[in-house]
Amino acid sequence: MSEVAYQLGEVEYLQPNGTFRTALLSAIPVNETLLFGIAHDITEVKEAKQRIEHLAFFDALTTLPNRALLAERAELALALAERHHAVLAVLFLDLDRFKEVNDSLGHAEGDALLVQVAARLKTLTRGEDTVCRLGGDEFVLLLPEANQAGALRVADKVLAAFRQPFTVATHALQVTVSIGIALYPHDGADFAELLKNADTALYQAKQDGRNTRAFYDRQMNVATFERLLLEAELRKALAAGHLCAYFQPKVRLADGTLAGAEALIRWFHPERGAIPPGQFIPLAEASDLIVDLGEWMLTEVCRQLAVWQQQGRPPLTVAVNLAARHFCRPALANQISGLLAAHDLPPHALELELTESTLLETGAQTADTLAALERLGIGLAIDDFGTGYSSLSYLKRLPLTALKIDQSFVRNVVDDSDDRILAATIVTLGHQMELVVVAEGVETEDQRRCLLEQGCDLAQGYLFDRPVPAEDFAAAWLAPGPDATSHPGYRTSNPK
C-alpha cells in the first residue's frame, strides 16, 4: 500500500445545527481501486488566517483599505495607466480641526466621527476607486482613469457632502475637509511621489482657508521647503531669545487716556531681520508651536509687568492672544495663577483674547477652563468679533468681559453704511450683555469720532500708536510718579 497522501482541497459542509464548517480533504491510496479519505476541520485556522489578512490590509476602525492595500492597488493601477497611456488621480483628504473634536468631546466620539466619514466617502466613489484611511483623520482616494476634470468633480462632491452635519453623541457636528490633488503622470511617476505631492497640495488647501481643494503645483515644493526651514528656525528662536513682545495701547475714546494694552509677538532673525507675523503665526498655528508661543508670551508679559511695577509705573492690564488649543488644556488656569503669583501681579493685570473659532470648538474642558479663569479674575475678550460664526448663546453662557470689533469693519466705518451699521450693532450688543467694546485698527480722526458717537468704549490703532517695544511704550504711556494713580489701568467692567 502506498503511503503517499493526496490533498483533494477544501470543502464546506453543513452541520446538524445549521452552521457551516470548512474541512481539508486528503486521501491515501489503499490499492489500485480503493482510497482511504481523511478530513481535517480547519475552520478556526482559516478564520484566524482571514482575520490576520484583514488586519494586514484593512483599517481596524473604519474597515477601509489601509496604507499597505492602497500601495498594492496603486501599483497595479499605475502599471495599467502606463500601459494604456491613461491618467490617474490621488486625492489626499484631512479633516479640518479634528483635534478640537477629540479634545472637546473625547476620543471615542472622535472615532465615531471617523467611522461616519469613511461611510460617507464610500458613497461618493466608483467601484474601481479605492477609499483608504491613511491614519488619524487622513484619508486618500485613488481614482483610476480620472483626469483633472474628473478629480475636480470628485473633490467638489466631497466638499458638498461634508456640508451635511455628522451626528456624534447627540451633537450635530459641522465638519469640513481640505483636499490636495495630484495627477499621474503630470505630478509624479510613482505612487510615493504622487502621495507626497498630494500632501503638499493639501497643505496649500489648508493655507487657503480650509474647506477647499488645491491641485499640486511644482512651486509648492519650494514653498514647503521654505516652510519647514522657517519652522525649524522659529523653534530655535524660542530657545535663543530672538522673540520679543511689543505693546500697543488701548485708549478710552471719550478722553484719549490709556485704558490698557495688547501684547503682540515679534521675531527678529539674526540674519534675515524682522520676520512679519503674517509669515510665522500661521506656521505656528499649523503645528504645536502656537502653544509654545502663547506660553512664552504669557511669561514675557508677566515679567515685563513686574518690571514696570517695580519702577513705580501705573498699573496696567495687558491682553494676550491665545489659540483655541490653550483653552482645551485643563492646567491653563493653574499655570496663569502661578505666573501671577511668581511676579506678584494681581489677576486684572492680564486679559486673554480668544477667537470666535474657540467658541465654536467649546467643549466641556474648554468651558471648565474659561470658568476657572473667571474665578481667578482674568478678563476674557473675543478678538475679531463679527468675522466668525459664533452663536449668541455662547456669548450669554460664557464668562466674557469684552468684544473687539474687527478692523475690517472699522476700516470703512465712516464711508460704508453697512460697516457702520455692523459696528453700531456690535456696540449695542456688547453693552446689553455688559461687555466692554473695543475697536481695532482705528487710524483716522473720523473713524474715532464715528465710533465714539456709536458709544464704543475703547480703541486701538495707528491713530494712537503703533505696537512698540516695551521701553518705548513705557516712555510714551507709563510715566512714573505721584500722578500714576490717575491712570488706574483697564479694568474689565463696562465704564458706562
Secondary structure, DSSP 8 states (H G I E B T S, - for coil): -----EEEEEEEEE-TTS-EEEEEEEEEE-SSS-EEEEEEE-HHHHHHHHHHHHHHHB-TTT--B-HHHHHHHHHHHHHHHHHTT--EEEEEEEETTHHHHHHHH-HHHHHHHHHHHHHHHHTTS-TT-EEEEEETTEEEEEEET--HHHHHHHHHHHHHHTTS-EEETTEEE---EEEEEEEETTT-SSHHHHHHHHHHHHHHHHHTTSSSEEE--THHHHHHHHHHHHHHHHHHHHHHT-EEEEEEEEEETTT--EEEEEEEEEEEETTTEEE-HHHHHHHHHTSTHHHHHHHHHHHHHHHHHHHHHHTT-----EEEE--HHHHT-TTHHHHHHHHHHHTT--GGGEEEEEEHHHHHT--HHHHHHHHHHHHHT-EEEEEEETSS---HHHHHHS---EEEE-HHHHTTTTT-HHHHHHHHHHHHHHHHTT-EEEE----SHHHHHHHHHTT--EE-STTT---EEHHHHHHHH---SGGGGG-----SS---
